[in-house]
Amino acid sequence: MKRLLQIIFLVLAGFIFSQNISGNVMSEDEVMISKVLIVNMTSNQRTYSDAYGKFVIGGNIGDEIRFAKEGYRLAKTIITSNNFQVVQLEKIPQEIEEVSMINKRIAESQEEKLRKDIGLPKGPEKPREKPADAVDDIVKPLIGIPPMLNFQAIYDVVSGKSRRLRRLYKYEDLQEGLAWVKNNVDWEYFRDAGIEPKNMNDFLMFALQDEKVLMYMKAKNIGGLTVSLDNNIGAYLERISKK
């Protein structure tokens, strides 16, 4: 009888202290957001909001819930009650960035026109030599009218210089991208998900095998990058556990 009462108590305690957290995820202008990644940092449970922005995830009072979505800033909240949760995500102003880029291109175009009009020499650019391409720099000139033979391009391709330049530029672009990621990603998010600080660089290199991670890094899209990195956490933790 005593054993039965203990079992009943444990079952009741489970119902009392375990619950589901439900709510809506919306934008600042109150538009429901679907496919938001929702993570309970305490239990490591994960789910996504549905087509109407609604979500349900296991959790208790005091748990920290985080929200990640491409194009939005990472958000988090601490559960303080059983009430329906309403979470707002702040949209990253990509449109402003695009307008800035357009304005920058217009300014550069006007500057180039002015430079030509008054005969000023062009300013220095990033010292990056264009690697010779076998088709564009050798084959096409050879079959053109009149045919032309580009000896320098032939030498660069045959000697491997073009291949080495491409590898160098790829490495430089990768390092620039990694520096941006390290300065913008919320590493506490991944630390709480089980990745120790000493393994952060290793995890990032592992995740870069995912084309989406690489794409979002190049596009400097922090929302999409966070979601894509999150999708690689499980596989990475499984890999290091086998070492």
Secondary structure, DSSP 8 states (H G I E B T S, - for coil): -HHHHHHHHHHHHHHHH-EEEEEEEEETT--B--S-EEEETTT--EEE--TTSEEEEEE-TT-EEEEE-TTB--EEEE--SSS-EEEEE-B--HHHHHHHHHHHHHHHHHHHHHHHHHT--------------IIIIIIHHHTSSS----HHHHHHHHHTHHHHHHHHHHHHHHHHHHHHHHHHS-HHHHHHTT--GGGHHHHHHHHTTSHHHHHHHHHT-HHHHHHHHHTTHHHHHHHHHT-
